[in-house]
Amino acid sequence: MTRLELAFSEIQKLPATEQNEFAAWILEELRSEQRWTKLFAKSSDMLSHLADEALVENKANKTENLDPETL
């Protein structure tokens, strides 16, 4: 038995209302994960461009070193 099958077996022991709440939570988490995946995929080019800009600024000494102790 997989962990997923074990989890579903335990969930089936709950009252119907709690099963529905759990199912709604799981479904929302899955949708949220899908949204994040799409957003990250779309932002890849933008993040790459920003990283390139940061490297150029760093090479031109237009950046400052950060001290983690003072952040």
PDB file of N, CA, C and O in Angstrom:
ATOM      1  N   MET A   1       0.849  -1.183   0.000  1.00  0.00           N
ATOM      2  CA  MET A   1       0.000   0.000   0.000  1.00  0.00           C
ATOM      3  C   MET A   1       0.892   1.242   0.000  1.00  0.00           C
ATOM      4  O   MET A   1       1.819   1.357   0.801  1.00  0.00           O
ATOM      5  N   THR A   2       0.594   2.161  -0.909  1.00  0.00           N
ATOM      6  CA  THR A   2       1.364   3.401  -0.959  1.00  0.00           C
ATOM      7  C   THR A   2       0.924   4.329   0.160  1.00  0.00           C
ATOM      8  O   THR A   2      -0.114   4.125   0.789  1.00  0.00           O
ATOM      9  N   ARG A   3       1.726   5.343   0.392  1.00  0.00           N
ATOM     10  CA  ARG A   3       1.368   6.326   1.424  1.00  0.00           C
ATOM     11  C   ARG A   3       0.068   7.039   1.058  1.00  0.00           C
ATOM     12  O   ARG A   3      -0.736   7.371   1.929  1.00  0.00           O
ATOM     13  N   LEU A   4      -0.129   7.270  -0.247  1.00  0.00           N
ATOM     14  CA  LEU A   4      -1.361   7.923  -0.699  1.00  0.00           C
ATOM     15  C   LEU A   4      -2.572   7.040  -0.399  1.00  0.00           C
ATOM     16  O   LEU A   4      -3.596   7.517   0.091  1.00  0.00           O
ATOM     17  N   GLU A   5      -2.442   5.758  -0.696  1.00  0.00           N
ATOM     18  CA  GLU A   5      -3.543   4.825  -0.412  1.00  0.00           C
ATOM     19  C   GLU A   5      -3.822   4.765   1.085  1.00  0.00           C
ATOM     20  O   GLU A   5      -4.981   4.708   1.497  1.00  0.00           O
ATOM     21  N   LEU A   6      -2.775   4.777   1.895  1.00  0.00           N
ATOM     22  CA  LEU A   6      -2.951   4.772   3.345  1.00  0.00           C
ATOM     23  C   LEU A   6      -3.671   6.031   3.804  1.00  0.00           C
ATOM     24  O   LEU A   6      -4.574   5.973   4.639  1.00  0.00           O
ATOM     25  N   ALA A   7      -3.260   7.178   3.247  1.00  0.00           N
ATOM     26  CA  ALA A   7      -3.911   8.440   3.609  1.00  0.00           C
ATOM     27  C   ALA A   7      -5.384   8.416   3.242  1.00  0.00           C
ATOM     28  O   ALA A   7      -6.226   8.814   4.047  1.00  0.00           O
ATOM     29  N   PHE A   8      -5.712   7.957   2.038  1.00  0.00           N
ATOM     30  CA  PHE A   8      -7.117   7.892   1.633  1.00  0.00           C
ATOM     31  C   PHE A   8      -7.901   6.919   2.498  1.00  0.00           C
ATOM     32  O   PHE A   8      -9.070   7.157   2.800  1.00  0.00           O
ATOM     33  N   SER A   9      -7.269   5.837   2.894  1.00  0.00           N
ATOM     34  CA  SER A   9      -7.924   4.868   3.768  1.00  0.00           C
ATOM     35  C   SER A   9      -8.299   5.523   5.101  1.00  0.00           C
ATOM     36  O   SER A   9      -9.391   5.304   5.626  1.00  0.00           O
ATOM     37  N   GLU A  10      -7.387   6.322   5.633  1.00  0.00           N
ATOM     38  CA  GLU A  10      -7.657   7.005   6.901  1.00  0.00           C
ATOM     39  C   GLU A  10      -8.708   8.100   6.727  1.00  0.00           C
ATOM     40  O   GLU A  10      -9.565   8.289   7.591  1.00  0.00           O
ATOM     41  N   ILE A  11      -8.638   8.813   5.617  1.00  0.00           N
ATOM     42  CA  ILE A  11      -9.602   9.891   5.354  1.00  0.00           C
ATOM     43  C   ILE A  11     -11.007   9.332   5.234  1.00  0.00           C
ATOM     44  O   ILE A  11     -11.969   9.977   5.651  1.00  0.00           O
ATOM     45  N   GLN A  12     -11.138   8.138   4.669  1.00  0.00           N
ATOM     46  CA  GLN A  12     -12.460   7.530   4.495  1.00  0.00           C
ATOM     47  C   GLN A  12     -13.117   7.193   5.826  1.00  0.00           C
ATOM     48  O   GLN A  12     -14.325   6.961   5.877  1.00  0.00           O
ATOM     49  N   LYS A  13     -12.354   7.164   6.883  1.00  0.00           N
ATOM     50  CA  LYS A  13     -12.896   6.894   8.220  1.00  0.00           C
ATOM     51  C   LYS A  13     -13.518   8.139   8.841  1.00  0.00           C
ATOM     52  O   LYS A  13     -14.249   8.043   9.826  1.00  0.00           O
ATOM     53  N   LEU A  14     -13.235   9.297   8.274  1.00  0.00           N
ATOM     54  CA  LEU A  14     -13.765  10.551   8.802  1.00  0.00           C
ATOM     55  C   LEU A  14     -15.214  10.736   8.384  1.00  0.00           C
ATOM     56  O   LEU A  14     -15.665  10.141   7.405  1.00  0.00           O
ATOM     57  N   PRO A  15     -15.952  11.571   9.136  1.00  0.00           N
ATOM     58  CA  PRO A  15     -17.320  11.909   8.712  1.00  0.00           C
ATOM     59  C   PRO A  15     -17.294  12.593   7.338  1.00  0.00           C
ATOM     60  O   PRO A  15     -16.292  13.201   6.962  1.00  0.00           O
ATOM     61  N   ALA A  16     -18.378  12.491   6.609  1.00  0.00           N
ATOM     62  CA  ALA A  16     -18.457  13.022   5.246  1.00  0.00           C
ATOM     63  C   ALA A  16     -18.093  14.500   5.182  1.00  0.00           C
ATOM     64  O   ALA A  16     -17.411  14.924   4.249  1.00  0.00           O
ATOM     65  N   THR A  17     -18.536  15.293   6.160  1.00  0.00           N
ATOM     66  CA  THR A  17     -18.227  16.727   6.118  1.00  0.00           C
ATOM     67  C   THR A  17     -16.721  16.976   6.213  1.00  0.00           C
ATOM     68  O   THR A  17     -16.185  17.844   5.524  1.00  0.00           O
ATOM     69  N   GLU A  18     -16.051  16.218   7.063  1.00  0.00           N
ATOM     70  CA  GLU A  18     -14.599  16.373   7.188  1.00  0.00           C
ATOM     71  C   GLU A  18     -13.876  15.853   5.947  1.00  0.00           C
ATOM     72  O   GLU A  18     -12.851  16.405   5.546  1.00  0.00           O
ATOM     73  N   GLN A  19     -14.403  14.804   5.348  1.00  0.00           N
ATOM     74  CA  GLN A  19     -13.823  14.303   4.093  1.00  0.00           C
ATOM     75  C   GLN A  19     -13.914  15.373   3.017  1.00  0.00           C
ATOM     76  O   GLN A  19     -12.965  15.598   2.267  1.00  0.00           O
ATOM     77  N   ASN A  20     -15.070  16.031   2.951  1.00  0.00           N
ATOM     78  CA  ASN A  20     -15.260  17.091   1.945  1.00  0.00           C
ATOM     79  C   ASN A  20     -14.329  18.271   2.199  1.00  0.00           C
ATOM     80  O   ASN A  20     -13.772  18.834   1.256  1.00  0.00           O
ATOM     81  N   GLU A  21     -14.157  18.650   3.463  1.00  0.00           N
ATOM     82  CA  GLU A  21     -13.244  19.745   3.795  1.00  0.00           C
ATOM     83  C   GLU A  21     -11.815  19.382   3.408  1.00  0.00           C
ATOM     84  O   GLU A  21     -11.084  20.200   2.850  1.00  0.00           O
ATOM     85  N   PHE A  22     -11.430  18.158   3.709  1.00  0.00           N
ATOM     86  CA  PHE A  22     -10.086  17.710   3.372  1.00  0.00           C
ATOM     87  C   PHE A  22      -9.889  17.695   1.858  1.00  0.00           C
ATOM     88  O   PHE A  22      -8.858  18.143   1.356  1.00  0.00           O
ATOM     89  N   ALA A  23     -10.866  17.184   1.146  1.00  0.00           N
ATOM     90  CA  ALA A  23     -10.790  17.122  -0.315  1.00  0.00           C
ATOM     91  C   ALA A  23     -10.691  18.533  -0.906  1.00  0.00           C
ATOM     92  O   ALA A  23      -9.905  18.771  -1.823  1.00  0.00           O
ATOM     93  N   ALA A  24     -11.485  19.460  -0.380  1.00  0.00           N
ATOM     94  CA  ALA A  24     -11.445  20.838  -0.873  1.00  0.00           C
ATOM     95  C   ALA A  24     -10.058  21.440  -0.628  1.00  0.00           C
ATOM     96  O   ALA A  24      -9.527  22.140  -1.490  1.00  0.00           O
ATOM     97  N   TRP A  25      -9.475  21.173   0.535  1.00  0.00           N
ATOM     98  CA  TRP A  25      -8.144  21.684   0.858  1.00  0.00           C
ATOM     99  C   TRP A  25      -7.099  21.119  -0.095  1.00  0.00           C
ATOM    100  O   TRP A  25      -6.272  21.863  -0.623  1.00  0.00           O
ATOM    101  N   ILE A  26      -7.133  19.810  -0.318  1.00  0.00           N
ATOM    102  CA  ILE A  26      -6.168  19.160  -1.217  1.00  0.00           C
ATOM    103  C   ILE A  26      -6.304  19.715  -2.639  1.00  0.00           C
ATOM    104  O   ILE A  26      -5.304  20.024  -3.286  1.00  0.00           O
ATOM    105  N   LEU A  27      -7.534  19.838  -3.118  1.00  0.00           N
ATOM    106  CA  LEU A  27      -7.754  20.348  -4.472  1.00  0.00           C
ATOM    107  C   LEU A  27      -7.244  21.782  -4.620  1.00  0.00           C
ATOM    108  O   LEU A  27      -6.662  22.132  -5.646  1.00  0.00           O
ATOM    109  N   GLU A  28      -7.463  22.607  -3.600  1.00  0.00           N
ATOM    110  CA  GLU A  28      -6.978  23.986  -3.650  1.00  0.00           C
ATOM    111  C   GLU A  28      -5.452  24.014  -3.636  1.00  0.00           C
ATOM    112  O   GLU A  28      -4.846  24.825  -4.337  1.00  0.00           O
ATOM    113  N   GLU A  29      -4.829  23.153  -2.860  1.00  0.00           N
ATOM    114  CA  GLU A  29      -3.366  23.077  -2.839  1.00  0.00           C
ATOM    115  C   GLU A  29      -2.822  22.685  -4.212  1.00  0.00           C
ATOM    116  O   GLU A  29      -1.825  23.243  -4.669  1.00  0.00           O
ATOM    117  N   LEU A  30      -3.469  21.735  -4.863  1.00  0.00           N
ATOM    118  CA  LEU A  30      -3.042  21.315  -6.202  1.00  0.00           C
ATOM    119  C   LEU A  30      -3.179  22.454  -7.206  1.00  0.00           C
ATOM    120  O   LEU A  30      -2.287  22.680  -8.024  1.00  0.00           O
ATOM    121  N   ARG A  31      -4.306  23.174  -7.140  1.00  0.00           N
ATOM    122  CA  ARG A  31      -4.505  24.315  -8.040  1.00  0.00           C
ATOM    123  C   ARG A  31      -3.468  25.404  -7.772  1.00  0.00           C
ATOM    124  O   ARG A  31      -2.944  26.016  -8.703  1.00  0.00           O
ATOM    125  N   SER A  32      -3.180  25.637  -6.509  1.00  0.00           N
ATOM    126  CA  SER A  32      -2.187  26.637  -6.145  1.00  0.00           C
ATOM    127  C   SER A  32      -0.815  26.258  -6.691  1.00  0.00           C
ATOM    128  O   SER A  32      -0.097  27.107  -7.219  1.00  0.00           O
ATOM    129  N   GLU A  33      -0.456  25.005  -6.566  1.00  0.00           N
ATOM    130  CA  GLU A  33       0.826  24.527  -7.088  1.00  0.00           C
ATOM    131  C   GLU A  33       0.895  24.705  -8.604  1.00  0.00           C
ATOM    132  O   GLU A  33       1.934  25.085  -9.143  1.00  0.00           O
ATOM    133  N   GLN A  34      -0.206  24.432  -9.279  1.00  0.00           N
ATOM    134  CA  GLN A  34      -0.244  24.603 -10.735  1.00  0.00           C
ATOM    135  C   GLN A  34      -0.077  26.075 -11.111  1.00  0.00           C
ATOM    136  O   GLN A  34       0.613  26.405 -12.075  1.00  0.00           O
ATOM    137  N   ARG A  35      -0.721  26.958 -10.336  1.00  0.00           N
ATOM    138  CA  ARG A  35      -0.584  28.397 -10.609  1.00  0.00           C
ATOM    139  C   ARG A  35       0.857  28.844 -10.432  1.00  0.00           C
ATOM    140  O   ARG A  35       1.378  29.582 -11.268  1.00  0.00           O
ATOM    141  N   TRP A  36       1.517  28.410  -9.351  1.00  0.00           N
ATOM    142  CA  TRP A  36       2.905  28.780  -9.114  1.00  0.00           C
ATOM    143  C   TRP A  36       3.804  28.252 -10.225  1.00  0.00           C
ATOM    144  O   TRP A  36       4.707  28.953 -10.682  1.00  0.00           O
ATOM    145  N   THR A  37       3.564  27.036 -10.653  1.00  0.00           N
ATOM    146  CA  THR A  37       4.371  26.450 -11.726  1.00  0.00           C
ATOM    147  C   THR A  37       4.263  27.286 -12.990  1.00  0.00           C
ATOM    148  O   THR A  37       5.267  27.551 -13.651  1.00  0.00           O
ATOM    149  N   LYS A  38       3.038  27.707 -13.330  1.00  0.00           N
ATOM    150  CA  LYS A  38       2.833  28.539 -14.521  1.00  0.00           C
ATOM    151  C   LYS A  38       3.497  29.904 -14.366  1.00  0.00           C
ATOM    152  O   LYS A  38       4.109  30.411 -15.307  1.00  0.00           O
ATOM    153  N   LEU A  39       3.376  30.498 -13.180  1.00  0.00           N
ATOM    154  CA  LEU A  39       3.978  31.810 -12.953  1.00  0.00           C
ATOM    155  C   LEU A  39       5.496  31.749 -13.044  1.00  0.00           C
ATOM    156  O   LEU A  39       6.116  32.627 -13.645  1.00  0.00           O
ATOM    157  N   PHE A  40       6.094  30.733 -12.459  1.00  0.00           N
ATOM    158  CA  PHE A  40       7.543  30.603 -12.532  1.00  0.00           C
ATOM    159  C   PHE A  40       8.008  30.362 -13.962  1.00  0.00           C
ATOM    160  O   PHE A  40       9.044  30.879 -14.379  1.00  0.00           O
ATOM    161  N   ALA A  41       7.246  29.581 -14.706  1.00  0.00           N
ATOM    162  CA  ALA A  41       7.608  29.323 -16.100  1.00  0.00           C
ATOM    163  C   ALA A  41       7.575  30.617 -16.906  1.00  0.00           C
ATOM    164  O   ALA A  41       8.444  30.858 -17.744  1.00  0.00           O
ATOM    165  N   LYS A  42       6.569  31.445 -16.648  1.00  0.00           N
ATOM    166  CA  LYS A  42       6.445  32.712 -17.368  1.00  0.00           C
ATOM    167  C   LYS A  42       7.510  33.721 -16.946  1.00  0.00           C
ATOM    168  O   LYS A  42       7.923  34.565 -17.742  1.00  0.00           O
ATOM    169  N   SER A  43       7.950  33.632 -15.698  1.00  0.00           N
ATOM    170  CA  SER A  43       8.885  34.638 -15.199  1.00  0.00           C
ATOM    171  C   SER A  43      10.344  34.280 -15.468  1.00  0.00           C
ATOM    172  O   SER A  43      11.236  35.067 -15.150  1.00  0.00           O
ATOM    173  N   SER A  44      10.597  33.132 -16.034  1.00  0.00           N
ATOM    174  CA  SER A  44      11.971  32.685 -16.259  1.00  0.00           C
ATOM    175  C   SER A  44      12.774  33.691 -17.073  1.00  0.00           C
ATOM    176  O   SER A  44      13.902  34.024 -16.707  1.00  0.00           O
ATOM    177  N   ASP A  45      12.207  34.176 -18.169  1.00  0.00           N
ATOM    178  CA  ASP A  45      12.913  35.143 -19.015  1.00  0.00           C
ATOM    179  C   ASP A  45      13.177  36.444 -18.261  1.00  0.00           C
ATOM    180  O   ASP A  45      14.263  37.016 -18.357  1.00  0.00           O
ATOM    181  N   MET A  46      12.187  36.903 -17.518  1.00  0.00           N
ATOM    182  CA  MET A  46      12.340  38.144 -16.772  1.00  0.00           C
ATOM    183  C   MET A  46      13.431  37.987 -15.706  1.00  0.00           C
ATOM    184  O   MET A  46      14.270  38.873 -15.548  1.00  0.00           O
ATOM    185  N   LEU A  47      13.424  36.883 -14.987  1.00  0.00           N
ATOM    186  CA  LEU A  47      14.426  36.661 -13.958  1.00  0.00           C
ATOM    187  C   LEU A  47      15.825  36.564 -14.562  1.00  0.00           C
ATOM    188  O   LEU A  47      16.789  37.060 -13.980  1.00  0.00           O
ATOM    189  N   SER A  48      15.933  35.940 -15.702  1.00  0.00           N
ATOM    190  CA  SER A  48      17.224  35.839 -16.390  1.00  0.00           C
ATOM    191  C   SER A  48      17.732  37.230 -16.781  1.00  0.00           C
ATOM    192  O   SER A  48      18.913  37.539 -16.625  1.00  0.00           O
ATOM    193  N   HIS A  49      16.823  38.055 -17.288  1.00  0.00           N
ATOM    194  CA  HIS A  49      17.186  39.425 -17.670  1.00  0.00           C
ATOM    195  C   HIS A  49      17.637  40.222 -16.440  1.00  0.00           C
ATOM    196  O   HIS A  49      18.643  40.930 -16.502  1.00  0.00           O
ATOM    197  N   LEU A  50      16.920  40.117 -15.343  1.00  0.00           N
ATOM    198  CA  LEU A  50      17.287  40.828 -14.119  1.00  0.00           C
ATOM    199  C   LEU A  50      18.633  40.354 -13.583  1.00  0.00           C
ATOM    200  O   LEU A  50      19.433  41.159 -13.104  1.00  0.00           O
ATOM    201  N   ALA A  51      18.881  39.059 -13.663  1.00  0.00           N
ATOM    202  CA  ALA A  51      20.171  38.517 -13.218  1.00  0.00           C
ATOM    203  C   ALA A  51      21.301  39.063 -14.077  1.00  0.00           C
ATOM    204  O   ALA A  51      22.360  39.418 -13.559  1.00  0.00           O
ATOM    205  N   ASP A  52      21.084  39.134 -15.387  1.00  0.00           N
ATOM    206  CA  ASP A  52      22.097  39.695 -16.288  1.00  0.00           C
ATOM    207  C   ASP A  52      22.385  41.158 -15.944  1.00  0.00           C
ATOM    208  O   ASP A  52      23.539  41.584 -15.931  1.00  0.00           O
ATOM    209  N   GLU A  53      21.329  41.918 -15.668  1.00  0.00           N
ATOM    210  CA  GLU A  53      21.499  43.325 -15.290  1.00  0.00           C
ATOM    211  C   GLU A  53      22.313  43.435 -13.999  1.00  0.00           C
ATOM    212  O   GLU A  53      23.205  44.276 -13.886  1.00  0.00           O
ATOM    213  N   ALA A  54      22.002  42.590 -13.044  1.00  0.00           N
ATOM    214  CA  ALA A  54      22.712  42.623 -11.759  1.00  0.00           C
ATOM    215  C   ALA A  54      24.190  42.311 -11.949  1.00  0.00           C
ATOM    216  O   ALA A  54      25.042  42.934 -11.316  1.00  0.00           O
ATOM    217  N   LEU A  55      24.498  41.361 -12.806  1.00  0.00           N
ATOM    218  CA  LEU A  55      25.898  41.017 -13.055  1.00  0.00           C
ATOM    219  C   LEU A  55      26.647  42.174 -13.715  1.00  0.00           C
ATOM    220  O   LEU A  55      27.797  42.451 -13.372  1.00  0.00           O
ATOM    221  N   VAL A  56      25.997  42.841 -14.653  1.00  0.00           N
ATOM    222  CA  VAL A  56      26.616  43.991 -15.321  1.00  0.00           C
ATOM    223  C   VAL A  56      26.874  45.106 -14.306  1.00  0.00           C
ATOM    224  O   VAL A  56      27.949  45.705 -14.295  1.00  0.00           O
ATOM    225  N   GLU A  57      25.887  45.381 -13.456  1.00  0.00           N
ATOM    226  CA  GLU A  57      26.051  46.419 -12.435  1.00  0.00           C
ATOM    227  C   GLU A  57      27.155  46.051 -11.455  1.00  0.00           C
ATOM    228  O   GLU A  57      27.920  46.915 -11.026  1.00  0.00           O
ATOM    229  N   ASN A  58      27.241  44.778 -11.101  1.00  0.00           N
ATOM    230  CA  ASN A  58      28.282  44.344 -10.166  1.00  0.00           C
ATOM    231  C   ASN A  58      29.670  44.526 -10.792  1.00  0.00           C
ATOM    232  O   ASN A  58      30.593  45.006 -10.133  1.00  0.00           O
ATOM    233  N   LYS A  59      29.813  44.142 -12.057  1.00  0.00           N
ATOM    234  CA  LYS A  59      31.109  44.299 -12.730  1.00  0.00           C
ATOM    235  C   LYS A  59      31.498  45.765 -12.870  1.00  0.00           C
ATOM    236  O   LYS A  59      32.685  46.090 -12.895  1.00  0.00           O
ATOM    237  N   ALA A  60      30.514  46.652 -12.960  1.00  0.00           N
ATOM    238  CA  ALA A  60      30.773  48.087 -13.073  1.00  0.00           C
ATOM    239  C   ALA A  60      30.901  48.742 -11.694  1.00  0.00           C
ATOM    240  O   ALA A  60      30.916  49.968 -11.588  1.00  0.00           O
ATOM    241  N   ASN A  61      30.994  47.928 -10.642  1.00  0.00           N
ATOM    242  CA  ASN A  61      31.126  48.425  -9.256  1.00  0.00           C
ATOM    243  C   ASN A  61      29.984  49.358  -8.856  1.00  0.00           C
ATOM    244  O   ASN A  61      30.191  50.319  -8.116  1.00  0.00           O
ATOM    245  N   LYS A  62      28.792  49.071  -9.346  1.00  0.00           N
ATOM    246  CA  LYS A  62      27.624  49.866  -8.984  1.00  0.00           C
ATOM    247  C   LYS A  62      26.806  49.190  -7.887  1.00  0.00           C
ATOM    248  O   LYS A  62      25.672  49.585  -7.617  1.00  0.00           O
ATOM    249  N   THR A  63      27.382  48.177  -7.262  1.00  0.00           N
ATOM    250  CA  THR A  63      26.676  47.452  -6.205  1.00  0.00           C
ATOM    251  C   THR A  63      27.445  47.584  -4.901  1.00  0.00           C
ATOM    252  O   THR A  63      28.613  47.971  -4.894  1.00  0.00           O
ATOM    253  N   GLU A  64      26.787  47.263  -3.809  1.00  0.00           N
ATOM    254  CA  GLU A  64      27.406  47.294  -2.487  1.00  0.00           C
ATOM    255  C   GLU A  64      27.335  45.906  -1.879  1.00  0.00           C
ATOM    256  O   GLU A  64      26.365  45.174  -2.073  1.00  0.00           O
ATOM    257  N   ASN A  65      28.374  45.560  -1.143  1.00  0.00           N
ATOM    258  CA  ASN A  65      28.341  44.300  -0.406  1.00  0.00           C
ATOM    259  C   ASN A  65      27.368  44.420   0.750  1.00  0.00           C
ATOM    260  O   ASN A  65      27.306  45.456   1.412  1.00  0.00           O
ATOM    261  N   LEU A  66      26.615  43.371   0.993  1.00  0.00           N
ATOM    262  CA  LEU A  66      25.670  43.370   2.104  1.00  0.00           C
ATOM    263  C   LEU A  66      26.255  42.587   3.271  1.00  0.00           C
ATOM    264  O   LEU A  66      26.869  41.536   3.090  1.00  0.00           O
ATOM    265  N   ASP A  67      26.057  43.109   4.446  1.00  0.00           N
ATOM    266  CA  ASP A  67      26.479  42.423   5.654  1.00  0.00           C
ATOM    267  C   ASP A  67      25.254  41.729   6.241  1.00  0.00           C
ATOM    268  O   ASP A  67      24.332  42.404   6.699  1.00  0.00           O
ATOM    269  N   PRO A  68      25.222  40.393   6.237  1.00  0.00           N
ATOM    270  CA  PRO A  68      24.048  39.673   6.755  1.00  0.00           C
ATOM    271  C   PRO A  68      23.714  40.030   8.195  1.00  0.00           C
ATOM    272  O   PRO A  68      22.564  39.912   8.618  1.00  0.00           O
ATOM    273  N   GLU A  69      24.704  40.462   8.937  1.00  0.00           N
ATOM    274  CA  GLU A  69      24.474  40.810  10.343  1.00  0.00           C
ATOM    275  C   GLU A  69      23.671  42.095  10.499  1.00  0.00           C
ATOM    276  O   GLU A  69      23.082  42.334  11.553  1.00  0.00           O
ATOM    277  N   THR A  70      23.642  42.920   9.459  1.00  0.00           N
ATOM    278  CA  THR A  70      22.933  44.195   9.560  1.00  0.00           C
ATOM    279  C   THR A  70      21.615  44.210   8.786  1.00  0.00           C
ATOM    280  O   THR A  70      20.937  45.236   8.732  1.00  0.00           O
ATOM    281  N   LEU A  71      21.258  43.095   8.198  1.00  0.00           N
ATOM    282  CA  LEU A  71      20.001  43.054   7.427  1.00  0.00           C
ATOM    283  C   LEU A  71      18.814  42.930   8.332  1.00  0.00           C
ATOM    284  O   LEU A  71      17.679  42.881   7.858  1.00  0.00           O
TER     285      LEU A  71
END
